Amino acid sequence: MDLPIVVGVDGSEPSLRAVDWASDEAALRGVPLSVVYACLWSQYEGAALAKDIGKPSARRLPQEITGAAARRAHDRHPDLKVTSDVLFEEPEYALVRESRNACALVVGSRGRSSLAEALLGSVGLTVAAYAHCPVVVLRGSHDNQATPPVHGRIVVGVGESAEDSTAVRFAYEEARRRGVPLEAIRAWRCPAHETTDHPLLAGAPAKLHERDAEETLAKALRDAPPDVEVHRRTVEGHPRRVLMDASHSADLLIVGAKRRAGHLGLQLGRVAHTALHYSACPVAVVPQPA
């Protein structure tokens, strides 16, 4: 049986946009969509949900939240198989558990002020850090659609350990499904202590680091499928800045997150953490063993 796309909803406008994106992704993959509402509260109040339900803003039961989300998905893709579930527990724990039986998990970014809107809520951050499957966090002005493409490009960040990158393999599949090019980016920097003012050696350390980046990128992409158009790019700069710049012209930014056995803290690197807070497009965090 095909594992479903799981989308977490709470009745807010960001979570309803997540339903749109998740239903597009499920239709692309030909898999079911599972709508999950998890909360310790038995009621919710919100204007966005009231609009979808067609009633004045008031307290809504969990079943109304999932029902509105399921109808929204059906309206978008009538042939899509959609199920829904209500779980009365902390959403972080519930969604991480649901990720064990999902091919991907989709959540929206939340916020109530101009500052909060620029940052990711605690639920999305925790789920991205601990989920057992790829997690897509919806960010950017076009985050309510996986198809049709807005920019026609998917970006994947290639890290140092590129021997067997699950993030790169995930990126191949996403680009293939959408029929768009994949841009693989490897950022590099030349430490200040390696620079020299000698005219005969000017630029030599930087060229070595750039060459190392090109070799890492070539190694990561050596098994690129022939039916996916792959563009390779090495860029001088900090990986966080380089990928945030690239996100402005991408439909999806894909980054890996190492899962370290026995590690109790958030299982996210600095690059993934920054992308979740500041990317200009949806971000897919793909877990991979350390």
N, C-alpha and C positions, 0 to 999 in steps of 0.2 A: 504494500500500500504506500502511495506517495505521502511523504510527510508534508504537513500544511505550512503555509505562511501564517504566523501568529501576529496579530496586531493588538497592542494594548490600548484600551480606550478608557476615558474617564468623563466624557461628555463635553470636554473643553474643545475650543476651535482647533488647536493644534492636533488633538487626537483624532478629530474628524478628518482633518487633512491627511493624517497618517492612514486612515481607512482608505482614502482615495488611492494613495501611493501603493499601499499593500495589495489592494484589489487589482491594480494594474500589474504588479509583480506576480501575483498568483496566476492571473490570466496568461502572462507571458510564459510562465513555467508549466502551466497546465496542471496546477495542484490546487487543493482546497484552501479556503481562507478560514481561519479560526479567530473570531472576535472574542477578546477576553477583557472583562472588567473585574479588577481586583481592588478592594477598598475595605477598610474596617467600618466605614459608615454605610448605612443602609439607604441613604438618600443623597441626592446631589442637586445643586441649584446652579443654573448657568444659562445665559442668553443664547449661546451658540446651540446648545442642545434643544432649547425650547423652540428655536426656529426650525430645526429638523423634525421635531415631533409635531409642530404645528399648533402648539398651545402657548399660552402666556408663560413668562418665566416664573417658575415655581419649583418646589422640591420634586424631584423625579425619582422613581424607583429604579434599582439597577437593571431590571428587565427592560425598562423603557430605554435606558442608555444603550444596551446591547442590541435591542430591537431596532432602534433608529440607525445604529451603525450598520447592522446587517442589511437593512433596506437600502441604505446609501450605497453599499457595495453591489447589491443586486441591480440597482438602477444604473450603475456604471457598467457592469458586466452581467447581463441577464443570465448567461449560461454558467456563471461561476457558482460552485458549491460552497455555501457559507454556513458555518456553525457558530454558535455563541455560547459563552459560559460566564457565570458570575461566581467569583471567589471572594469570600469575606475574610481577607487577610491582607497583610502588608503587600502592596503591589510589587515591590522589589523582589521579595521572596517568591511570590506567585509566578511572576514572569520568568525569573531565572529557572524555576522548576519546569515551566512550560517549554522552555528552550531545549530541554532534553529530547523532546519529541517534535521538533520543528526543523524545517530546512532553513528558515530565517525568521527573525523577529523584528517587527517594526514598531517604533514608538515616536511620538512627537516631542518637540522641544517646547518647554513651557516657560511662562513668565508673566508677571502682572505689571511690571514697570519697564521703562525704556532700558534700564540696566539689566533687569532680569531677562528681558527678551533676548539680550545678546549672549546670555549664558544658558547652559543646560541645567535642567532640573535634576534633583537628586535621584529620582527614579531612573531616568534615562542613563545617567552616569553610572549608577550601580549595575544596572542590567548590562550595559556595554562592557563593564569590567568583569562580570562573572558568568555571563551566558555561555552555554555550550554550543551555540550555533552563531553564525554571523548576525550582527545586530545593525539595523539601519535606523539612524536617528535623522529625523526630517528637519533640515535647516534650509534657509535660502528662500528667495521670493517665488520660486517655481517648485516648491517642495510637495505640491499636491498631485504630481503626476510623474509616473515612471515612463509613460508613453503618451503621446509621441515625444521624441527627444526635443529639448529646448535648444541646447547647444550642440548636440550631436557628438559628444565626446565623453568618455569615461577616463578617469585618472586613477592610477595606482601608485602609491609610494613604495619604492623598493629600499629595504633596509640593508644592513650589513650582512646578515645571515640569509642569503638568497638561495641556498642549496635546494631547499624543498619548501617553497613558500605557498602556504594555503591561500594567502591573500592574492597572490598573482593568479593562481588557478581560479579562484572565485572571480577575479576581474575578467579573465578570458570568457567565462560563461556569461557574465553580465553583458559584455560587449557583443558577444555572439547573439544573444537573445534580442538585443535592441538593434542589431545591424549597424553599429557605429564603431569608429576607430577607438582603440585603447592607447592611451599615452602613459608609458611607464617612465617615472621620473626618479632619478637618483641624485640627491643633493650631496655636495662635497664642500669642504672648507680646508684652507691651508692655515694651520696654526701660526700665530704671529711670530713665535720663536723660530720658525723655519724659514722665514723670509730673509732676503739678503739684499744689500744695496750694491753689491759688486756687479758691474755692468755685464760681465761675461756669464754671470749666474742668475741674472734677473729673470724671474718667472719660472726657473727650473723646479723648485719645490712644488709650486702650484700645478705645473704640468704633470708631475708624478701623482698628485692626489686626483687630478682629473682623469688620468689614465686608469688609476685604480677604480674610480667610479664607473668608467666605461666597461672595465672588465667585470665588475660586480653585476652591472646591468646585463651584460651579455650572458653571464652565467645564469642569472635569474630567468632570462627569456629564451634559453636554448631550446626549450620544448614548446615554444609558441605554436599553436595550431595554425595550419595554413589558411583556414577560413576566417581568421580574425586579423584585421589590419592593425598592426602594432607599430607605434612610433616610439622610439627610444630618445630620451633626453637627459643629459647631465647638466646640472645647474649649480653654479657656485653660490653658496649661501647656506644658512641654517635650514634644516629640513622643515621645521615648523613654518618659517616664513615662505619658503619655496612652495610648499603644498597649499598654504592658504592663498597665495597669489594664484595658483593654478585652479583653485576651486571656483574662482569667479567666472570661468568659462567652461565649466564641466557640469554634467548632469548628475554625476555621482563621483565622490571621492572615496577610494578604498584604501584602508590602512590595516596593518596587522597588529595584533596585541598578543604578546607572549603570555602563556599560562604557566606559571611556575608552581610545581607541586609543593604543597606545604606552606605556600606564601599566603599570609593572612590579609595583607593590604590590598588596595585597589589594583587589579591586574591590568593596568594600562600604562603604556609608556608615555613619555612627554609629548611625542608627536600625536598620538591618538587622543590624548587628553586635550591638547590644543585644538585639534580638528573638531572635536565634539562641541567645543565652546564657540569657535570662531569661524568655522567653514561657511562659505557663501553658498554651498549646495548640500544636498543630503550626503551623509557620511555612513559608510559601511565599515564596521569594526569586525575584523575576522580573527577569531582566536586561533593561535597556533602554538604548539608545544615549544617550550624554551630549549 
